[in-house]
Amino acid sequence: MPSAPQTTVISPDVLEILRCPVTAAPLRQDGDHLVSVSDDTIRYPIEHGVPRLLADAASSTTDEETPAP
């Protein structure tokens, strides 16, 4: 039986220095994503323990909730 995926916890010391590349705001962790504190719809995935802090890697919760045509 496969085990459930583990969520990587980003150290508070690291979170203190990371900034959103789109808004320049601090980030907070929400499960397996980092979220901009100034716009909680901007989310960056954490893949294999490494945050992908690239503007093109950001996803918007409004984009995820909107069905594709």
Secondary structure, DSSP 8 states (H G I E B T S, - for coil): -----------HHHHHH-B-TTT--BEEEETTEEEESS-TTEEEEEETTEE---GGG-EEHHHHHS---
